[in-house]
């Protein structure tokens, strides 16, 4: 049973690749997260991202932002923040301002780290109607330490719901590996099946995801 659980992330990855079709898009998403403690209760978060699409040849999204967080107890924290995003629409870069609030839960169960993030984003968009988007992410990181790098498999899923359109506009299923090369630094690499709506039509985008998390 233990061997099966260790192989499960690889099996899921192979099955997801087999689901790809010729018309599916391929891309990548590269993330930088910085967390800095102010004191025992308060902390700052900053996340930046660059994303590519169309067979990983077109940079179409970039954002950066910051949040102020408060640790309510050992498991729960609350955050309020702002994100500035840029999207490439046709040949022009367009802006979006995105205030947001979120609740974050983290705990361990039999060595597995489980997290839940609930976020409301208030999207002010300069090329279409404004929107409020609700996002829910669940993530599970295994306690296994694979190879001398002590790689830990993880799996997550995030749902995006548009209140303006009253539909689920995207779903991200991620599977990958994370590790700490040294204290205060976490590196991640994985695969994402991004099921998203483009002008109401659902498409798949297969995405290489990388991440650098820095903790101070």
HUHU-V835891 format. One record per residue. RES is the residue in one letter. PHI is phi in whole degrees, 0 to 359 (NA if undefined). NEAR is the number of other C-alpha atoms within 12 Angstrom. D_FIRST is the distance of its C-alpha to the first C-alpha in Angstrom with 1 decimal. Layout:
<<RES	PHI	NEAR	D_FIRST> <RES	PHI	NEAR	D_FIRST>>
This chain:
<<X	NA	7	0.0> <X	298	10	3.8> <X	297	10	5.4> <X	298	11	5.1> <X	297	16	6.3> <X	292	22	8.7> <X	273	17	9.9> <X	303	20	10.4> <X	303	28	13.8> <X	294	22	15.1> <X	297	16	14.4> <X	297	25	16.2> <X	299	28	18.9> <X	296	16	19.6> <X	297	14	19.9> <X	293	24	22.2> <X	295	23	24.4> <X	294	14	24.7> <X	283	17	26.1> <X	293	22	28.9> <X	241	14	32.4> <X	299	14	35.5> <X	275	14	37.2> <X	293	23	34.4> <X	267	28	35.4> <X	232	30	33.8> <X	200	29	34.4> <X	208	32	33.3> <X	221	35	33.3> <X	236	31	34.1> <X	239	30	34.0> <X	231	29	35.5> <X	241	29	34.9> <X	235	27	36.9> <X	238	24	36.6> <X	232	24	39.4> <X	284	20	39.8> <X	271	16	43.3> <X	206	12	42.8> <X	294	14	40.3> <X	252	19	40.3> <X	256	21	41.4> <X	208	26	40.0> <X	247	30	40.7> <X	234	30	38.4> <X	223	31	39.4> <X	229	29	37.4> <X	232	28	38.8> <X	209	29	37.6> <X	232	28	38.8> <X	231	32	37.4> <X	238	27	38.2> <X	218	25	38.2> <X	54	19	39.7> <X	60	20	37.7> <X	66	21	37.6> <X	257	13	41.4> <X	241	22	42.7> <X	286	26	42.4> <X	236	28	42.7> <X	212	28	41.5> <X	212	27	42.0> <X	209	31	42.0> <X	210	28	42.2> <X	184	28	42.5> <X	211	27	42.2> <X	223	32	41.1> <X	254	29	42.1> <X	240	29	39.4> <X	230	28	39.6> <X	276	23	36.8> <X	286	18	37.1> <X	201	15	34.7> <X	295	14	31.5> <X	255	19	29.5> <X	251	21	32.1> <X	220	28	34.7> <X	238	30	37.3> <X	225	31	38.7> <X	225	29	41.8> <X	201	29	42.6> <X	216	29	44.3> <X	230	28	43.2> <X	254	29	45.6> <X	239	28	44.3> <X	229	28	45.9> <X	243	27	45.1> <X	270	22	46.7> <X	250	17	48.4> <X	57	11	50.2> <X	250	10	51.8> <X	238	14	52.3> <X	274	19	50.2> <X	243	22	50.2> <X	257	25	49.4> <X	218	30	47.3> <X	257	26	47.5> <X	221	30	44.5> <X	296	28	44.8> <X	204	29	41.5> <X	229	29	40.1> <X	205	29	36.5> <X	242	29	34.3> <X	229	29	31.2> <X	236	27	28.4> <X	214	26	25.9> <X	199	21	23.7> <X	246	18	20.5> <X	226	13	17.7> <X	53	12	15.2> <X	89	14	16.2> <X	277	20	15.9> <X	268	24	19.4> <X	249	25	20.5> <X	229	28	24.0> <X	223	28	26.3> <X	236	29	29.6> <X	246	29	32.3> <X	226	29	35.4> <X	245	29	38.8> <X	247	31	40.7> <X	256	28	44.4> <X	266	28	45.2> <X	253	24	48.8> <X	243	22	49.0> <X	267	19	52.1> <X	239	19	51.6> <X	201	14	50.6> <X	297	15	50.4> <X	295	20	48.8> <X	206	26	45.5> <X	247	27	43.2> <X	243	30	39.6> <X	255	31	36.7> <X	232	30	33.3> <X	229	28	30.0> <X	238	30	27.1> <X	240	27	23.6> <X	220	30	21.4> <X	224	32	18.1> <X	246	33	17.6> <X	284	33	14.4> <X	278	24	15.2> <X	293	25	13.9> <X	242	20	16.9> <X	264	16	16.8> <X	65	12	19.7> <X	300	11	22.8> <X	283	16	23.7> <X	58	19	20.7> <X	290	25	19.8> <X	247	31	17.8> <X	290	36	16.3> <X	222	37	17.9> <X	218	34	18.3> <X	209	31	21.4> <X	215	27	23.6> <X	229	30	27.4> <X	249	29	29.9> <X	247	30	33.6> <X	240	26	36.1> <X	269	26	39.8> <X	284	20	42.1> <X	291	17	45.1> <X	271	18	43.6> <X	57	14	41.4> <X	210	21	38.5> <X	283	25	35.1> <X	263	29	36.3> <X	196	30	33.1> <X	219	30	29.4> <X	250	29	27.4> <X	251	35	23.7> <X	244	37	22.7> <X	216	39	19.8> <X	184	34	20.4> <X	228	35	20.4> <X	225	32	22.5> <X	199	31	23.9> <X	251	22	26.9> <X	292	17	29.2> <X	201	13	31.5> <X	299	12	32.2> <X	85	17	33.2> <X	226	20	31.8> <X	239	28	28.6> <X	246	30	28.1> <X	225	32	26.0> <X	215	28	25.6> <X	195	32	23.9> <X	242	36	24.4> <X	234	37	25.8> <X	266	39	26.4> <X	260	36	29.6> <X	262	31	30.9> <X	223	28	34.5> <X	262	20	37.8> <X	240	15	40.8> <X	53	10	44.0> <X	89	15	42.0> <X	268	13	40.0> <X	273	19	36.3> <X	228	23	35.1> <X	254	30	32.0> <X	234	39	32.2> <X	270	38	29.6> <X	232	35	29.8> <X	280	32	29.0> <X	243	34	28.7> <X	236	29	29.7> <X	210	30	30.3> <X	237	27	32.1> <X	247	29	32.0> <X	243	25	34.6> <X	237	22	34.9> <X	235	18	38.2>>
